Amino acid sequence: MANAKNLKKLTKSTACPNRDLTHANLRGVNLKSAQLVGANLMRAELAESILLEADLREANLRATNLEWADLRGSDLDEADFTDANLRGAFLGGARICNTTMPDERIKFTGCSKRPFLEEDTTE
């Protein structure tokens, strides 16, 4: 479970790499440019959150609710979205390389010199 210390650190500085934020309720929170490399956000509530240009490399986002979250320009390399809810999420410009999607398929879009999605992807 996310502890109060990790949540306070995240909301204050938007930096919380390699921290346990499981089951965290961050619905609608502005986390623009958040540094969440390797963070455990499993089953977190991130619906309608602003994660523009966030660094979510290697983050565990399994079963996380990201409905209508704004992830444009974020780095999602090697993030795990297995069973996550991405309905209505904005992913335009996100870097997706070796990223596990909700259906457990691994996406390699963006692994080249053109690393970002050309348009929003919603499922």
C-alpha positions as CSV (number, residue, x, y, z in Angstrom):
1,M,0.0,0.0,0.0
2,A,1.1,3.5,-0.7
3,N,2.3,5.1,2.5
4,A,1.6,8.7,3.5
5,K,5.3,9.7,3.2
6,N,5.5,8.6,-0.4
7,L,2.2,10.3,-1.4
8,K,3.3,13.5,0.3
9,K,6.6,13.5,-1.5
10,L,5.0,12.9,-4.8
11,T,2.4,15.6,-4.5
12,K,4.9,18.1,-3.2
13,S,7.8,17.6,-5.7
14,T,6.3,15.3,-8.4
15,A,9.4,13.0,-7.9
16,C,9.0,9.6,-6.4
17,P,11.1,7.1,-8.4
18,N,11.2,3.5,-7.2
19,R,8.6,4.1,-4.6
20,D,5.6,2.0,-3.6
21,L,2.4,3.9,-4.6
22,T,0.1,0.8,-4.8
23,H,-3.6,1.6,-4.4
24,A,-2.8,5.3,-4.2
25,N,-5.7,7.6,-4.9
26,L,-4.3,10.3,-7.2
27,R,-7.5,10.9,-9.2
28,G,-7.4,14.2,-11.0
29,V,-4.0,15.2,-9.5
30,N,-1.6,17.3,-11.6
31,L,1.6,15.3,-12.0
32,K,3.0,17.1,-15.0
33,S,6.7,16.1,-15.6
34,A,6.5,13.7,-12.6
35,Q,9.6,11.5,-12.1
36,L,8.2,8.1,-11.5
37,V,10.9,5.8,-13.0
38,G,10.4,2.3,-11.6
39,A,7.5,3.4,-9.3
40,N,5.0,0.8,-8.2
41,L,1.6,2.2,-9.1
42,M,-0.2,-1.1,-9.2
43,R,-4.0,-0.7,-8.7
44,A,-3.6,3.1,-8.3
45,E,-6.4,5.5,-9.1
46,L,-5.1,7.9,-11.7
47,A,-8.3,8.7,-13.6
48,E,-8.3,12.2,-15.0
49,S,-4.8,12.9,-13.8
50,I,-2.4,15.1,-15.7
51,L,0.8,13.1,-16.4
52,L,2.0,15.3,-19.3
53,E,5.7,14.6,-20.0
54,A,5.9,12.3,-17.0
55,D,8.8,9.8,-16.8
56,L,7.1,6.5,-16.2
57,R,9.9,4.2,-17.5
58,E,9.8,0.8,-16.0
59,A,6.8,1.7,-13.8
60,N,4.4,-1.0,-12.7
61,L,0.9,0.3,-13.7
62,R,-0.8,-3.1,-13.6
63,A,-4.5,-2.8,-13.0
64,T,-4.2,0.9,-12.6
65,N,-7.2,3.1,-13.6
66,L,-5.9,5.8,-16.1
67,E,-9.3,6.5,-17.6
68,W,-9.2,10.0,-19.3
69,A,-5.6,10.6,-17.9
70,D,-3.4,12.9,-19.9
71,L,-0.2,11.0,-20.7
72,R,0.8,13.1,-23.8
73,G,4.6,13.3,-24.2
74,S,5.3,10.9,-21.4
75,D,8.1,8.3,-21.5
76,L,6.5,4.9,-21.1
77,D,9.5,2.7,-22.0
78,E,9.3,-0.7,-20.4
79,A,6.2,0.3,-18.3
80,D,3.7,-2.5,-17.5
81,F,0.0,-1.6,-18.2
82,T,-1.3,-5.2,-17.9
83,D,-5.0,-5.0,-17.1
84,A,-4.9,-1.2,-16.8
85,N,-7.8,0.9,-17.8
86,L,-6.6,3.3,-20.5
87,R,-10.1,4.1,-21.8
88,G,-10.1,7.7,-23.1
89,A,-6.5,8.3,-22.1
90,F,-4.5,10.8,-24.2
91,L,-1.3,9.2,-25.3
92,G,-0.3,11.5,-28.2
93,G,3.5,12.0,-28.2
94,A,4.1,9.3,-25.7
95,R,7.2,7.2,-26.1
96,I,6.2,3.5,-26.1
97,C,9.1,1.1,-26.4
98,N,9.0,-2.4,-25.0
99,T,5.9,-1.4,-23.1
100,T,3.3,-4.0,-22.0
101,M,-0.2,-2.9,-22.9
102,P,-3.4,-3.8,-21.1
103,D,-3.9,-6.9,-23.3
104,E,-0.4,-8.0,-22.4
105,R,1.0,-7.4,-25.9
106,I,4.4,-5.7,-25.9
107,K,4.5,-2.5,-28.1
108,F,7.6,-1.3,-29.7
109,T,6.2,1.8,-31.2
110,G,8.6,4.6,-30.8
111,C,11.8,2.7,-30.4
112,S,13.4,4.4,-33.4
113,K,14.5,8.0,-33.9
114,R,10.9,8.9,-34.2
115,P,10.1,7.9,-30.6
116,F,6.6,9.3,-30.1
117,L,3.1,8.3,-31.2
118,E,1.8,10.5,-34.0
119,E,-1.7,10.7,-32.6
120,D,-3.8,9.8,-29.5
121,T,-4.4,6.1,-28.9
122,T,-7.5,5.1,-27.0
123,E,-8.9,1.7,-26.4
